[in-house]
Amino acid sequence: MREMFRAYYQPTPGEMSRLWNEGLVILDTNALLNLFRYSGRTREDFFKALVAKMNSLWIPHQVGLEFHRRRITIINHQSKAFGDIEAALTKARGQAENALNGYKRHPSLDVGPMRAEFTESINTLIQGLRDAQEHHEQVVLATKTNDDILTDITDLYDGKVGEPFSEEQLDAIYKEGVQRYDKQLPPGYKDATKNEPDRYGDLVLWRQILTHAAEQKRPAIFVTDDQKEDWWYTVDSERHGARPELVEEYYVASGERVHFMTTDRFLDFAKSEVNDIHAESVTELERLSRDVAAQESRVRPGLAHTWMDLSDLDRSIPDSLPARLRRRLEHHPAYQSVRTELALATARVVVSERAFTDALNKFSGEGQTQETLRYLDQRERELSHARADERAAHERMQRILNEVDLTTWDYDSHASHHRREPELIRGVFDSALDLPPLAPDEDWPDER
């Protein structure tokens, strides 16, 4: 029975040992790009695991292409975060002060202490953000850390990148993708809203893996931080390994097993095979993986790209939004309130993450005393609370997107509205970002 339905079974310990000792190790684009996001020690540990498997490393040409196309964007986004968040905090401070100043003579409110406490909190956050930026500039930018990471990756994968497909092969895959996506056959159908031919990137990557597997006849470990269900067999939001269809396709191509791992599971497994990999590095990757999974689980499929824009705070209102709707949205109290709340929550997470990471780095090489343990525990609790607040703010933002009707808030005019169809914020963003319309069962009711 196990042989007949092998795709539904997890590898046995013996199979895992063979995967590690004899199999290919194939990283997805996101796993390579995440090396620019890790703290220094975690990145070193991940490289240790890759170096230990140097003779088994290989990536499809599609992964190499996407890595080089997106690398600068990832690096720039990290540097841009400090200015974006400080601008959002400064704007929030001004909005709060204006609101408080409007109630100086309220019979039941003493706004003076509120203003002082809020201003002090904002200033503390901004100072923490500037400290984090200085640390980033000194430790990452000034030392050319990103250049060194690229050099290490380049050296590691020298001669270990697959050949590109021809134009004829790519055209055939794109045509195949149309049929597969219509039937929701993995991988890639969750990217169906992307532009042509980017929507077929995962399918091209997978076809290149199968082509290489057919030549090598070796088992493989595929390491990816892509959480979407077109890669993973997911039941009730819980992953149960790779999609059975993909495991079976790999077996048909190679006669061998493929096993999927997220980066945290890969490093955790490598820790039992490679010396000097720290448990804290695995913990860091586990936190990152949980955060990604939690965020993706809250995003409605039709809003996936919209939410990526909303997450950048000050870029949450697309340039393509018509001026009339932009003015409504910029002055809508519910939207602006939750957006300010999200900006503050995100800033607290940034500051708390830096404080916790600095604490780990400071005390990692020292003897663990009760005092240092209490300090670390306090920093971790602060980070946990900050992330919980950010999750709550994300959820409130999602409700605003799905519930607020802009036809009831016309900032430009007091004229009556003749169009009865609700103009929900989610639909405005979908339209502005040129996303496809919602599925019929999710669409707005016809009130005409």
N, C-alpha and C positions, 0 to 999 in steps of 0.2 A: 504493500500500500504506500509506504514512504517513497519508493522508487517511482511509482506511477504519479503521485501528487507531490513530487519533490519541491516544487515551487512554493508550497504552502508550509514547508518545514524550515525551521531555523537550522543552521549548520551544527553538527555535533562537535564536541571538543576535538575529535580527530580531524574533522573537516576544517575546523578553524585553524588548527596547527598546520595543515597542508596549505591552506589559503595564505598564511603568513610566510611559510617557508618556500613555497613553490609558485605562488600566484603573482600576477601583476598587481601593482598598486597604481590606481588611476584616480587623479584628483580632478574634481569639477572646477570650473572657473571660480566660483565663489570661495572654494576652499583655498585656492591660490591667493586670491585677492585679500582674504581675511588675514593673511600674514602681515599686511600693512596695518591691521587694526589691533593686533595683540600687544600686550605689554612685552617688554624686552625678554624677561625670563620665559614666558610662555612661548614666544616665538622661537627662542633658542631650543626649547624642549621639542617643539614641533619639527624643527630642522633636524634634531637628533634622530627622531623617528624616521624621517625621510632619508637621511644619510644611511641609516642602518639598512634601508631597503633600496639603496642606490641602483643595484643591478636589476631591480624589478620595476623601477619607475617608468611610466610612460603616460603621455597625455595625447588625446586626439588633437588634430590640427585646429578644430573649432575652439577648443579650450585655449590654446595658445593665442589664437586670433582675438577672442573675446578678452582675454587677460590684457593684451597690449592695448586694445581699444579703450578699456575701462580703467586702467591703472591710474592714469593722471587724474581722472575724475574722482576716484576714491581718495587719493592723496589731497587734492584741492578741497574736497568736501570736508575733510577733517580739519583743515586749517580755517576754512570759512565758518565752521560751527561757532567759534568763539565770538566773532563779530556779529553773526546773526542772532545769537542768544542774548548778547549784551544789548543789542538794539531792541529786541523784544522786551527785555527787562526794563530798559529806560522808558520805552513807550508805556509799559504797564504802570510804572511809577507815576508818570504824568497823568494817565487816566485815573488812577486811584486818588491822586492828590486833587484833581479837579472835582471828582465825586465827593470827596470829604469836605472840600472847601464850600460846597453847595449846602452843607448842613451844619455850619458853624453855630447856628442859633437854634438847633433842634432841642426840644425840651427834654428828650430822653436819651440823647446821644452826646457824649463828650468826645468829640472827634480828635482833640489834641493828642491824647495818649495813643489813639489808634494810628494817627498819622506818624507819630514818632516811632512806634513799633514797626509799622510797615516800612518806613524809610530805612530804619536800621537793618531790617531783614533783607531788603533789596540791595542795600549797600554791601552787606556781608556776602550776598550771592555774587554780586558783580566783582568784589575783590577776590573771592574764591575763583571765579571764572578767569580773572586776569592772572592769578597765580598759576592756574592750570595752563593758560596760554603761554606764559613765560617758560614753564616747565617743558611744554611741547616744543617751543622754539629752541630751547637749549639742548634738550635731550634728543629730539627727533630731527629738526630742521638744520640746526647749526652743525651737528655731527654727521649730516648727510646719511642718516639712518635709512631713509627710503631708497637712496641710491645703492646702499650696501645690500638691502633686501633684494632689490632687482638683480644685482650682480650674483648673489647667492642662488637665486632661483634660476638665473640664466646658466650658471655653471652646473647646477644640479641636473638640469634637463637638456644639457648639450647632447645631441644625438638621440634624444628620447621623445621626440615629437613626431606624430604621424603625418603622413603626406596628405595634402588637401585633395578633395574630390574635384573632378573636372566639372565644367559648366553643365555638360550633359548629365552627369550624375546628380548634380544639385537640382537641376530642373525635374528630374525623375523623382527625387525625394520630396520636392515641394508639391508635386502632383499627388504623391502618396500621402503627404501630410493632410491634404484637403479631405481625403477619404477617411484617414485615421481619426482626425479631429472630429469629423461628423459623427463617428461612432464612439468617440471618447476613448480611443485606444492610446495608451501611453507610449512614449512620453511626449510632452509638449502641448497637449490640448488645452492646458490651463493658460497658455500664452496666446490663445487664439485671437485676443483683442489687440495684440501688437501689430505693427505695420509689417507689410511684406518686404523682404522675406525673413525679417527678424523673428517672426512667430515660429519659424521652423528650426531655430537654432538648436534646441534640445534634441530634436529628431535627427538633425545632421550629426550632432555629437554622438548620439547613440548608434547611428549607422556606422560611424567611423570606428567605434568600439567593437561592434560586431564584426566588421571587416578584419580588424587586427586580431580579434579572438579566433576567427576562422583560420588565420595564418599561424598563430602561436600555439593553439590548442592547450591553453593554460587557464587555470582558475584565476579569479580576479577579485580584488577588493576595490569597490568604487566609493570614493569619499566625497560626499556632497553635503552642503548646508542648505540646499534647496528643500523646503519643507512641504512642497505642494503634493497633492494626492496623485498627480500624474507620474510621480516617481515612487511613492510609498503606498503600501497596502494599509489603508487607514480605516478603522472601524470605530465609530463613536469618538472621533478625535484622537484615537490612540493608534500609534504606528505599530505594525506587526511585521516589519521587514520590507524588502523591496516588493514592488508590484509583481505578482506571480507571472503576469504576461512577459515581463522583462527577464525574469529569472529563466523562464522557459525559452525565450528567444536566444539568450546567451548560450544555453545548453545545446540548443539545436545547431547554433553556429560553431561551437567549439567542442561539444561533448564534455564540458566542464561546468563548474559552479561559479556563479557570481554572487557576491555578498555586499550589500550596501551598508555603509557606516556614515554617520555624521562625524564632524571633526573631533568632537569631544569623545565619542565612542572609539574612534580610531586611536587617539592619543592614550586613552585609558587602556586599550588592549596592548598598545605598544609599550606601555609602562611595565607590563609583565614580561616583555621580551627584550627591552633595552634598558641599560643601566642609567641612573641619574636623571630620570624624568620625574619632575616634582608633582605631587598630588595637587598642589595649588594651581598648577597649570591646567590640569584636567577640570578643576572646579571653575576656573575662569571660563573655559570653553563651554562647560555645562550651563553657566549663567547666560552666556551669549546665546546659546541654542534655545534655552527656555524663553528668553526675551523675544527672539525671532518667531518662535512657534506661537507665543501668546499674542503677538501683534497680528500675525497672519490669520489666526483663528477668529479675530474680531473683524476682519475686513470682508465686506460683501464682495463676491467675485466681480461684479460689474464696476466696483469702485476701487479695484486694486491700484490702478495707476493714479487715480485721484488722490488716494490716501498717501501715496509716496510724495505727492506734491504738498499735501497738507502737513506732512511731518516736518517740512522745512520751515514751518512757522511763518516767517515774513514773506515766503513765496506761496502762501496758501491760496491767494486769490490769483488765478491765472491771468497772464497778460491778454489772452484771447477773450476774456469775459467782456461782453458789451458794457460800455460806460454806464448805461442806465442801471444795469444789474450790479455792476461793481459798486456804485454809490450806495445802492440799497444795502448791499452786503457789508460794506465798510462801516455803515452806521447802524447795523442791526444789533440791538443790545444783547440778545441771547447769544448770537454767534461771537461777537467781540468779547463778551464776558468769558465764555468757555475757552476762546482762543488765548486770552490773557492767562487764564488758569493753566492751560496746557504749556504755555511758554515758561511760566514760573516752575511748574512741576518738572519740566525737562531740564531746566537750569539746575534745580536741586539735585537731579540724578547725576548730571555731569560733575558737579562739585563733590557729591558723596562718593561717586566712583573713583575720582582722583584721590580723595582722602583715604579710602579703603585700600586702593592700590599702593599708595605711598606708605601706608602703615604696614602692609604685607612686605614690601621691599625693605623697609627699615628694620623690621624685626625678624626677617626670615633667617638671617645668619646668626642671630643671637639666641642665647638660652631663653626658653619661654618661662617667664615669671608670671605670678598671679596678676601683677600689675599690667604687663604687656598683653596678657590674655584678655583681661577686662577691657583694655583699650581697643584691641582688635574686635572684640565682641560688640562694643559700643559702635564702632565705625560700621560694622556689618549690619547692625540693627538700623542705623540711620539710613544706610543704603537700601535696605529692604523696605523701610517705610517710604522713602522717596520714590522707589519704583512702584509701590502700591498706589501712591498718590498719582503718579503719572499714568498708570493703567486706568484709574478711575477717571482721570481727565480725558484720556483717549475715548473711553466708553461714552462719556457725556458728549464729546465732540461728535461721535458716531450718531448718537441720538439726534443731535441738532441737525446733522446732515440729512437724516432720514425723516425728520418731522417738521422742520420749519418751512412754512409756506411764504415765499417772498411776495406773493400777490397781496398779502395782508400787511405788508410793510413797504409802502411806497414813499421813500424819502424825498423824491423829486416833486411829487404832485399829490394833491388831495383828490384828484379826479377819481370817479368810481371806476371799477374794473369790470369790463364786459366779458373778459375771457374767464370762464369758470374753472378751467382745468388748473389744478394746483401747480405752482411753480416752485417745487421743492428744491432746496439747496443741492441735494444730490443730483437732480436732473440738470441744474444749471452748470454744475461742475462737469458732468458727463459731456454736456453739449460743448462747453468751452474747451475741453481737452480732446474733443473729437472722438469720444468713446462711442461704442455701439449702443443702441437703445437697450433698456432693460428687457428681460425676458417677459413674455406676455403675462405670466402669473405674478410678476412683480410690478407690472406697469401701473400707472395711475388710473383710477377709475374714470370711466367716461361719464361725465355729469351733464353732457349736453342733451 
